[in-house]
Amino acid sequence: MLDTILGALLPLVVTFLLGFVAAWRGDFGPKDASILNRMVLLYAVPLMLFAGTVSTPRAELSQDIPLLIALCVAIVGVYGVVLMVSRFACRQRMSTSALAALTASAPAVLFGGPAVLGYLFGATGAIPIAIAALVIKLTVLPVTILLLTLDTADGGSQAKRPAAQDGGYLASRPAPFLSVLVAKVAETVKEPIVWAPLLAFAVVLSGASIPQLIVHSLSTLGHASGGVALFASGIVLASGTIKVNWYVLLLVLLKNIVQPALVLSALRWLGYGNPIVSEAVLTTAMPAMPVVIMLAVQYRVAEAEAASAVFLSVIGSVVTMGAFIALTS
């Protein structure tokens, strides 16, 4: 058991810390992290998801519907609850509430997933990564960017209008809510990280087969996705200011413990077993996404809190993910 936990989590921590140290030494900066992330999101992860998905038998893929439902409810449900509580109970700004909701709900499957879930589940680890990535990229991420855009536009001089691109999203001028949402979703669907796994799902469900020589060729760059993404995450976090308060600790608690615990309890209560339970729980137990920091910096919203929450979530995941690996084994 200990070997399994260390084998899954130690590469995540070591690679992350290497990126952190590299930034601290001045070898890499935030701009370098953006370039690395762009390579990962546009090429490495889409290829990894495509190769892993097309290698999955159709019968096995059709059994993952409960996994899709569980991840969708867990991610979107937690996002909605945190957004409402932060906005109306804690009386935070909508932009701050949206960023907090994304921090507490969206696991870093695109960054740590290949290293952790790939080790635990082998080739089939691409399935929960692909499903979670689709849910995040089609729901909570575009909604968060939309709310950030609208709120910072209303905030006038309090926020900077971002001009940078992150993962294919571009800031836009104020527009009606529905039209902006449709535009963001349309941009999302065009991204390789979205259409590549969808194409792979279609290939598998159609019964068509792709020669293993081609799949192996596509996997070469895909294998680098986890390491490069974690290294870039360390660079991003090194540029942030660490700030610990009750708000940050609550977000880390929600992401690292409450969300996967709810998924575990719900699936066990419904009578499901492994591999559905282990895949769903360990996917949601992944720490918060470094994209949260990028968005906070772009929109000048809760920058210190975002960096602190992601940092503590990553470091704390060594303990919390280890516990959930033991609980689901």
C-alpha positions, 0 to 999 in steps of 0.5 A, a space after each residue: 500500500 505504501 509503495 502504491 501511495 509513494 509511487 503515485 504521489 512522490 513524482 507529483 511533489 518532486 516535479 512540482 518542487 523542481 519547478 518551484 526551485 527553478 523559478 526561485 533560482 531565476 532559471 525560469 519565469 512566469 512567461 516560461 511557464 505560460 509557454 510550457 502550459 500552452 504546449 501541454 494544453 495544445 499538444 501533449 495532453 490532447 495526444 495523451 487523452 486521445 491515445 489513452 482513450 482509443 486504446 480502451 475497449 468499447 465495452 469498458 468505455 460504455 461502462 463509464 457513464 456512472 463515472 461521467 455522472 459522478 464527476 459532473 455532479 461533483 464538480 458542477 455541484 460543488 462549484 455552484 454551492 461555493 459560488 452561492 455561499 461566497 457571494 451571498 453568505 460571505 458577501 464577496 464580489 462575484 469575481 472573487 466568489 467565482 475564483 473561489 468556486 473554481 478553486 474548490 471544485 476543479 481538480 488539476 487533472 490536466 496537470 497532475 492527472 497523467 502522473 498520478 492517475 496514469 500510474 494508478 490505473 495505467 492506460 485506462 487512467 486517461 478515461 477519468 482525466 478525459 471526462 473530468 477535463 471535458 466537464 471542467 472545460 465545458 462548464 465551470 471554467 468558461 462560466 468562471 471566465 465569464 463572471 470574471 470578465 463581467 465583474 471586472 468590467 463593472 469594477 472599472 479601475 479596480 481591475 485590469 482588463 486582461 489581454 493575455 490568453 490562457 488555455 485558448 480563452 481570450 478576455 472580451 468586452 462587456 456583452 449580454 450574458 447569454 451571448 458571452 457564455 455561448 461565445 466562451 463555450 464555442 471557443 472551448 469546443 474548438 480546443 484540442 483538449 476538448 475535441 481530441 478525447 471526443 474524437 477518440 470516444 467516437 472512434 471507440 464507440 463506432 467500433 473502428 480501430 487505429 493501428 497500435 503503431 500510430 497510437 504509440 507514435 502519438 503517445 510519445 509527446 503525451 507521456 511528457 504532459 504530466 511532468 511538464 505541466 507539474 514543472 510549470 505549475 511550480 514555476 507559477 506558484 513560485 511567483 505568487 505570495 503565500 497567505 494563510 487565513 481561514 478563507 484559504 484553509 476553507 477552500 483547501 479543505 473543500 477541495 482536498 477532503 470534502 469533495 472526494 469524501 462526498 463522492 466516496 460516500 455517495 457512490 458507496 451509498 448507491 452501491 457502486 464499487 471499484 473501478 468506478 469508486 476509485 476513479 471518481 474519488 481519486 480524480 476529485 481528490 486531485 489538488 486545485 488547478 494552477 489555472 486559478 492563479 493565472 486567472 487571478 493574476 490576469 484579472 487582479 482578483 484575490 491573487 495572494 489567496 489564489 496562490 496560497 490556496 493552490 500551493 497548500 492544496 498541492 502540498 496537502 494532497 500528499 496526505 489527503 490523496 494518500 488517505 483516499 488511495 488507502 480508502 478506495 483500494 
